[in-house]
């Protein structure tokens, strides 16, 4: 616990008291919520739970949404309230949601461990502290208490280093490479042709996946060095054949959280059909807002809520489509909606979408003038191809090669499946992981900027 707090404070020690205060507050509330037949509660347990949840959401709301709320009030009423311009504390959404789940579990009688040291470790355990996964109290406490956790398990160390190496490679080599192309398109402001727009959107689609998936792999790997198994958070989500399947595979602990603590309490699917649709929309709009204080996140959540409503209606009629068509439709919907997730404004998102629909530029060899010092330019290879190809395709040729290679990667076993399915190929797999680790470490040392996207959420 102490080294996890040091790990957190190393980023900005000013927010360490905030984390410690949150832990003390929630531990006290959780203890008060614990059922005790020998001692009747002084206050209504439901009232105590409400107080705890409001306290957590108030803290999160102040740091995450105060500026957003003030900006919207200023715009709506034309007043000049000064925004505090708060810096978002690292990991506040993750440790707040983790502790809200703990309070609800305590209220339900499902959290029976009230040892402060173990609870503080549960919240601060550094592999998951700053970007998840969002943990349940029950799946971690038994591991922290087990004496077998203290045994040196060389298999766990080997498996941990194996998946950590893959995760680091995903992040600093794949995700950060796609970030160059994604940033060039989203932040440029110029009109994009068909190829540049698709290169931009697909680059962000893969950047986001490999950034967060890579971090979660590293979290699992680091935890395994301590004989702790964190829950898997990704299960090849871009292989999904429908939007419901996607949310069963993408950020699985957040999907579980939204289902257990929002969708089901709203009534889930036990209500009338219109009410079920309303529950889905409300869950995903709030899930979108969880990702950030922006109307673009709300819009992204609404799109996914609407897609789930349509999918539920489609399935209710017993309709099906061929697997290839189902995958293509699902993947392209996800790719399209990630544009709204990434763009700062609606106009910026529509600029990308207009380019993706600009079929005419496919056949125009001079459709777009791309300066040769552009970040997306493929050097002499693009110069050579510009003789026969549209400028957008020539400029993004390396991007599209990377996209094709990545589609091949995501169609195969994911990193967690590779880790648990060695099958006598341990030497070859660990040697490959060592190569990936060396490449990733070299990239880490020579890079000038490396941003974890989900640190912003």
C-alpha positions, 0 to 999 in steps of 0.5 A: 500500500505504501509503495502504491501511494508513492507511485501515485504521488510521484505524478503529483503529490498534491492529489495524494491527500485526495486519494487518502481522504477518499479511502478513509471516507469510503472505509468508514461508510462501508463499515457503517453499512456492514450488517450487524445483527448484534448492534442495530444501526443508528441510521438508516443503512439506505440513507448511509449508502446514499450519503456515501454515493453522493459524497463520491459523485460530488468529489468526481463531479467537482473535479471532472465536470465543474468546468464543463458545467460552468462553461455551459451555464455561461453559454446558456445565460451569457454570464461570466462565471470564471471556470476554476480550470481544474486539473483532473486527478489521475485515476479519479474515475477508476478509484471512485467507481471502485469504491462506489461498488464497494459501498453497494456490495457492503449494503447488500452484505456481499463485502464482508472484509473490513480490515483497513490495510487490505481495503486500502491495498484493494483501492491503491494496488498500483497496477490498476490504480490509474487506469483500471480495470474497475475491480470488485471487492470480492475478487481481490480480498481473498487474493490479498489475504491468501498466504499462497500469495507470498510464495515465489511462483516462477510461472506467474512471474514468467507469464506476467513478464510475457503479457507485460512485454506484449502490452508495452509493445502495443502501447509504445510501438503500435498505439503511438505510431497510429497516434501520429496519423490520427493526430495529423488528421484530427488536429490539422483542420484542413479538408480531407480526401477519402483516403486521408479521412479513412486513414485518420479514423481507422488510425484512431480506432486502433490507437485507442484499442492498443493504448488501453488494451496495452495498458491493461495487459501491463496491469495484468502482468505487473499484478502477476509478479505479486501472484495477483490475478486482475480480471481481463478487460478486453477479449478481442472486441474488434472481432465482435459480430454485433454491438452487444457482443462488442460491449461484452468484449470491450472494457469488460469491467466498465460494462459489468459495472454499468450493468450491475450498478446502473442498468439493473437498478434502473429495471434492466430488461425486467420492464416493458419494452419501451422502458428497457430501451429507455434504460439502455439509452440512459445507461450508455449516455451516462457511460459516455459522460463518464469518459469525459466532460464533453457533449461529444462523449454524450453523443457517442454514448447516445449512438451506442445506446441507440445501436443497442436498442436497434440490435435488441429490436432486430434480435426480437424479430429473429433476424440474422445476417451473414457473419462477414456482413455482421462483422463489417457492419459492427466494425464500421459502426464502431469506427464511425462513432470513435470519431465523435469520441475523439473529435473536440467539436461536432464540426471537427467530427463532421469534417472527417465524416465528409472526407470518408464519404468523398468518393469523387476524390478516389479518382482524382489524382490531384485531389489533395496537396499534402506537403512532404514534411507532413507527419503522415508522409511516407518519404520517398515511397510516397513521392514515388507512388504520387506519380500514379495514385491520389495524393491522399493514398500516397501520403497515407500508404504506410498508414494503410499498410499498418492498418492491414497488418493490424487487421491481421493481428486482431483476427488472431488470438489476443494476448491473454489467450496467448499467455494462458495457452502456451501448449509446449511452445513456451520457449518460442513465445517467451523469446518472441516476447523478449524481442517485443520487450526490447523493441518497446523499451527502445521506442520508450527511450527514444520517443518524445511524447507518450500519452496514455489516452485513458489517463484522461478518463 
